[in-house]
């Protein structure tokens, strides 16, 4: 298990001691998953949720009194061009 690679992907600094502890934790989690894979679930119905609750939906009505015009939205923008916000480019990752 390459804890160092996972930590770099998550951008989390990990010491050597923490790396060993995390590796052991990952091994335990993977062993539990291996045990779960052995369980026969062929006769079990898929379940999306167990509470019996249903989604409550509402109409997506537009309240024009709460909307900004484009000029209002851009009024305090430090930089704008042709009706759009202007921001600096981000070309690199840290």
LUMVEXMAR-158103 format. One record per residue: residue number from 1; residue in one letter; x, z, y of N, C-alpha, C, O in turn. Coordinates in nm, 3 decimals, padded with zeros to 5 digits, always signed. Example, Ala and Ser with C-alpha at 12.3 -4.5 7.8 and 13.67 -1.06 7.14 Angstrom:
<rs>
n, res, nxx, nzz, nyy, caxx, cazz, cayy, cxx, czz, cyy, oxx, ozz, oyy
1, A, +01.319, +00.780, -00.569, +01.230, +00.780, -00.450, +01.320, +00.780, -00.330, +01.424, +00.846, -00.332
2, S, +01.285, +00.708, -00.225, +01.367, +00.714, -00.106, +01.290, +00.787, +00.003, +01.341, +00.804, +00.114
</rs>
This chain:
<rs>
n, res, nxx, nzz, nyy, caxx, cazz, cayy, cxx, czz, cyy, oxx, ozz, oyy
1, X, +00.086, +00.000, -00.118, +00.000, +00.000, +00.000, +00.090, +00.000, +00.123, +00.178, +00.085, +00.136
2, X, +00.068, -00.095, +00.212, +00.152, -00.106, +00.330, +00.082, -00.041, +00.449, +00.018, -00.109, +00.530
3, X, +00.096, +00.089, +00.459, +00.033, +00.166, +00.567, +00.086, +00.121, +00.702, +00.011, +00.114, +00.799
4, X, +00.215, +00.091, +00.709, +00.276, +00.049, +00.834, +00.208, -00.076, +00.888, +00.181, -00.086, +01.008
5, X, +00.181, -00.173, +00.801, +00.115, -00.297, +00.844, -00.026, -00.271, +00.894, -00.069, -00.328, +00.994
6, X, -00.099, -00.184, +00.824, -00.235, -00.149, +00.866, -00.232, -00.078, +01.000, -00.316, -00.104, +01.087
7, X, -00.136, +00.013, +01.017, -00.125, +00.087, +01.143, -00.094, -00.007, +01.258, -00.146, +00.010, +01.368
8, X, -00.009, -00.106, +01.234, +00.023, -00.203, +01.339, -00.100, -00.286, +01.375, -00.125, -00.312, +01.493
9, X, -00.177, -00.327, +01.274, -00.299, -00.403, +01.302, -00.398, -00.321, +01.385, -00.465, -00.374, +01.473
10, X, -00.405, -00.192, +01.355, -00.496, -00.103, +01.427, -00.436, -00.051, +01.557, -00.502, +00.018, +01.634
11, X, -00.308, -00.085, +01.580, -00.235, -00.040, +01.699, -00.234, +00.112, +01.709, -00.259, +00.170, +01.814
12, X, -00.204, +00.175, +01.594, -00.196, +00.320, +01.586, -00.054, +00.358, +01.546, -00.008, +00.317, +01.439
13, X, +00.016, +00.434, +01.629, +00.151, +00.476, +01.590, +00.143, +00.578, +01.475, +00.063, +00.671, +01.479
14, X, +00.228, +00.558, +01.373, +00.226, +00.645, +01.256, +00.369, +00.687, +01.224, +00.459, +00.603, +01.216
15, X, +00.389, +00.818, +01.205, +00.521, +00.867, +01.166, +00.540, +00.846, +01.016, +00.445, +00.815, +00.945
16, X, +00.663, +00.864, +00.968, +00.691, +00.848, +00.825, +00.611, +00.948, +00.742, +00.559, +00.915, +00.636
17, X, +00.601, +01.072, +00.792, +00.524, +01.174, +00.720, +00.376, +01.133, +00.713, +00.313, +01.143, +00.607
18, X, +00.321, +01.087, +00.826, +00.181, +01.044, +00.828, +00.160, +00.923, +00.738, +00.056, +00.910, +00.673
19, X, +00.260, +00.836, +00.733, +00.250, +00.716, +00.649, +00.234, +00.755, +00.503, +00.152, +00.697, +00.431
20, X, +00.312, +00.854, +00.458, +00.302, +00.900, +00.318, +00.166, +00.964, +00.292, +00.104, +00.939, +00.188
21, X, +00.119, +01.046, +00.387, -00.011, +01.112, +00.371, -00.124, +01.009, +00.366, -00.214, +01.019, +00.283
22, X, -00.118, +00.912, +00.455, -00.221, +00.807, +00.457, -00.217, +00.723, +00.330, -00.323, +00.686, +00.279
23, X, -00.099, +00.693, +00.279, -00.088, +00.615, +00.156, -00.157, +00.688, +00.042, -00.228, +00.625, -00.037
24, X, -00.137, +00.818, +00.031, -00.203, +00.897, -00.073, -00.355, +00.893, -00.055, -00.430, +00.880, -00.152
25, X, -00.400, +00.905, +00.070, -00.543, +00.899, +00.098, -00.602, +00.764, +00.061, -00.711, +00.758, +00.004
26, X, -00.531, +00.657, +00.093, -00.578, +00.522, +00.056, -00.587, +00.508, -00.095, -00.681, +00.448, -00.146
27, X, -00.490, +00.564, -00.168, -00.491, +00.557, -00.315, -00.614, +00.627, -00.371, -00.678, +00.578, -00.464
28, X, -00.648, +00.744, -00.313, -00.766, +00.818, -00.359, -00.893, +00.738, -00.334, -00.980, +00.730, -00.420
29, X, -00.904, +00.680, -00.215, -01.023, +00.602, -00.181, -01.035, +00.482, -00.275, -01.144, +00.453, -00.324
30, X, -00.925, +00.414, -00.299, -00.929, +00.298, -00.388, -00.963, +00.337, -00.531, -01.030, +00.261, -00.602
31, X, -00.919, +00.454, -00.576, -00.953, +00.498, -00.711, -01.103, +00.529, -00.722, -01.164, +00.501, -00.825
32, X, -01.161, +00.585, -00.616, -01.306, +00.610, -00.615, -01.380, +00.476, -00.619, -01.479, +00.462, -00.691
33, X, -01.334, +00.378, -00.543, -01.397, +00.246, -00.545, -01.388, +00.183, -00.683, -01.483, +00.119, -00.728
34, X, -01.275, +00.200, -00.751, -01.260, +00.148, -00.887, -01.361, +00.212, -00.981, -01.418, +00.144, -01.067
35, X, -01.384, +00.342, -00.965, -01.484, +00.411, -01.047, -01.624, +00.357, -01.018, -01.703, +00.338, -01.111
36, X, -01.655, +00.333, -00.891, -01.787, +00.282, -00.855, -01.810, +00.142, -00.913, -01.923, +00.107, -00.949
37, X, -01.704, +00.063, -00.920, -01.717, -00.072, -00.977, -01.756, -00.068, -01.124, -01.812, -00.165, -01.175
38, X, -01.727, +00.041, -01.193, -01.757, +00.053, -01.336, -01.904, +00.087, -01.363, -01.951, +00.072, -01.476
39, X, -01.976, +00.132, -01.261, -02.115, +00.173, -01.278, -02.203, +00.051, -01.301, -02.192, -00.048, -01.229
40, X, -02.289, +00.058, -01.403, -02.380, -00.052, -01.434, -02.500, -00.047, -01.340, -02.582, +00.045, -01.347
41, X, -02.510, -00.145, -01.254, -02.620, -00.150, -01.158, -02.707, -00.274, -01.178, -02.781, -00.315, -01.088
42, X, -02.698, -00.334, -01.296, -02.773, -00.458, -01.321, -02.923, -00.439, -01.313, -02.995, -00.534, -01.279
43, X, -02.973, -00.319, -01.342, -03.117, -00.296, -01.340, -03.163, -00.221, -01.215, -03.274, -00.169, -01.211
44, X, -03.079, -00.216, -01.114, -03.110, -00.145, -00.990, -03.149, -00.247, -00.883, -03.076, -00.343, -00.858
45, X, -03.264, -00.225, -00.823, -03.311, -00.315, -00.717, -03.227, -00.295, -00.591, -03.195, -00.181, -00.556
46, X, -03.190, -00.403, -00.523, -03.118, -00.388, -00.396, -03.204, -00.312, -00.295, -03.325, -00.332, -00.288
47, X, -03.141, -00.225, -00.218, -03.212, -00.145, -00.119, -03.148, -00.166, +00.017, -03.028, -00.144, +00.033
48, X, -03.227, -00.207, +00.115, -03.173, -00.226, +00.249, -03.183, -00.097, +00.330, -03.100, -00.072, +00.417
49, X, -03.284, -00.015, +00.301, -03.299, +00.115, +00.366, -03.396, +00.197, +00.285, -03.477, +00.143, +00.209
50, X, -03.390, +00.329, +00.300, -03.469, +00.416, +00.214, -03.571, +00.502, +00.288, -03.644, +00.579, +00.226
51, X, -03.578, +00.489, +00.420, -03.667, +00.577, +00.496, -03.809, +00.526, +00.505, -03.901, +00.604, +00.531
52, X, -03.829, +00.396, +00.483, -03.963, +00.339, +00.497, -03.997, +00.305, +00.641, -04.106, +00.254, +00.668
53, X, -03.906, +00.331, +00.733, -03.931, +00.299, +00.873, -03.917, +00.150, +00.896, -03.842, +00.082, +00.826
54, X, -03.989, +00.099, +00.995, -03.980, -00.043, +01.029, -03.932, -00.057, +01.173, -03.950, +00.034, +01.255
55, X, -03.872, -00.170, +01.202, -03.827, -00.196, +01.339, -03.947, -00.205, +01.433, -04.051, -00.262, +01.398
56, X, -03.932, -00.148, +01.549, -04.035, -00.157, +01.651, -03.984, -00.257, +01.754, -03.880, -00.235, +01.817
57, X, -04.055, -00.364, +01.770, -04.011, -00.471, +01.860, -04.103, -00.473, +01.983, -04.220, -00.433, +01.977
58, X, -04.047, -00.521, +02.093, -04.128, -00.539, +02.213, -04.100, -00.678, +02.267, -03.999, -00.740, +02.232
59, X, -04.187, -00.726, +02.348, -04.167, -00.856, +02.412, -04.048, -00.849, +02.507, -04.029, -00.747, +02.573
60, X, -03.972, -00.952, +02.513, -03.856, -00.958, +02.600, -03.898, -01.019, +02.733, -03.866, -01.134, +02.764
61, X, -03.972, -00.940, +02.812, -04.024, -00.989, +02.940, -03.916, -00.980, +03.047, -03.837, -00.885, +03.049
62, X, -03.913, -01.077, +03.134, -03.818, -01.080, +03.244, -03.884, -01.017, +03.366, -03.994, -01.055, +03.406
63, X, -03.814, -00.919, +03.424, -03.861, -00.853, +03.544, -03.780, -00.909, +03.661, -03.670, -00.862, +03.689
64, X, -03.833, -01.009, +03.726, -03.761, -01.078, +03.834, -03.727, -00.986, +03.950, -03.634, -01.015, +04.026
65, X, -03.799, -00.875, +03.964, -03.769, -00.783, +04.074, -03.639, -00.707, +04.051, -03.583, -00.650, +04.145
66, X, -03.590, -00.706, +03.928, -03.466, -00.635, +03.896, -03.347, -00.729, +03.879, -03.239, -00.685, +03.840
67, X, -03.366, -00.857, +03.908, -03.260, -00.955, +03.887, -03.181, -00.979, +04.016, -03.237, -00.977, +04.126
68, X, -03.051, -01.002, +04.001, -02.967, -01.044, +04.113, -02.972, -01.195, +04.126, -02.986, -01.267, +04.027
69, X, -02.961, -01.242, +04.247, -02.934, -01.384, +04.266, -02.785, -01.402, +04.239, -02.711, -01.305, +04.230
70, X, -02.743, -01.526, +04.226, -02.600, -01.550, +04.202, -02.517, -01.499, +04.320, -02.411, -01.441, +04.300
71, X, -02.565, -01.521, +04.440, -02.492, -01.473, +04.558, -02.482, -01.321, +04.561, -02.377, -01.267, +04.597
72, X, -02.589, -01.251, +04.522, -02.586, -01.106, +04.518, -02.486, -01.056, +04.412, -02.413, -00.960, +04.435
73, X, -02.485, -01.122, +04.297, -02.395, -01.081, +04.189, -02.249, -01.099, +04.229, -02.164, -01.020, +04.189
74, X, -02.220, -01.202, +04.306, -02.083, -01.232, +04.346, -02.043, -01.168, +04.479, -01.929, -01.183, +04.523
75, X, -02.135, -01.098, +04.543, -02.111, -01.047, +04.677, -01.986, -00.960, +04.688, -01.913, -00.972, +04.786
76, X, -01.959, -00.875, +04.593, -01.844, -00.785, +04.599, -01.727, -00.828, +04.511, -01.633, -00.752, +04.490
77, X, -01.734, -00.948, +04.459, -01.626, -00.996, +04.373, -01.499, -01.016, +04.455, -01.503, -01.079, +04.560
78, X, -01.386, -00.962, +04.408, -01.262, -00.981, +04.483, -01.219, -01.127, +04.488, -01.160, -01.173, +04.586
79, X, -01.249, -01.201, +04.380, -01.216, -01.344, +04.377, -01.329, -01.420, +04.311, -01.383, -01.376, +04.209
80, X, -01.366, -01.532, +04.369, -01.471, -01.616, +04.313, -01.441, -01.761, +04.344, -01.369, -01.791, +04.439
81, X, -01.497, -01.853, +04.263, -01.475, -01.996, +04.285, -01.595, -02.071, +04.229, -01.629, -02.055, +04.111
82, X, -01.658, -02.153, +04.310, -01.773, -02.236, +04.269, -01.881, -02.156, +04.196, -01.938, -02.203, +04.097
83, X, -01.910, -02.036, +04.245, -02.018, -01.957, +04.187, -01.980, -01.877, +04.063, -02.068, -01.827, +03.994
84, X, -01.851, -01.863, +04.034, -01.805, -01.788, +03.917, -01.707, -01.679, +03.960, -01.641, -01.692, +04.063
85, X, -01.698, -01.572, +03.879, -01.594, -01.472, +03.898, -01.461, -01.533, +03.857, -01.456, -01.610, +03.761
86, X, -01.354, -01.501, +03.927, -01.220, -01.546, +03.891, -01.142, -01.424, +03.844, -01.133, -01.323, +03.913
87, X, -01.084, -01.436, +03.723, -01.004, -01.327, +03.666, -00.869, -01.383, +03.623, -00.855, -01.504, +03.603
88, X, -00.770, -01.295, +03.609, -00.639, -01.337, +03.562, -00.644, -01.380, +03.416, -00.724, -01.329, +03.338
89, X, -00.558, -01.475, +03.380, -00.547, -01.519, +03.241, -00.486, -01.408, +03.155, -00.402, -01.331, +03.201
90, X, -00.530, -01.403, +03.030, -00.467, -01.314, +02.933, -00.422, -01.405, +02.819, -00.503, -01.454, +02.742
91, X, -00.290, -01.426, +02.811, -00.236, -01.519, +02.713, -00.158, -01.451, +02.602, -00.132, -01.512, +02.499
92, X, -00.121, -01.325, +02.621, -00.040, -01.255, +02.523, -00.109, -01.127, +02.478, -00.189, -01.069, +02.551
93, X, -00.074, -01.085, +02.357, -00.117, -00.955, +02.311, -00.002, -00.860, +02.323, +00.114, -00.901, +02.314
94, X, -00.032, -00.734, +02.342, +00.075, -00.633, +02.354, +00.140, -00.610, +02.222, +00.232, -00.529, +02.211
</rs>
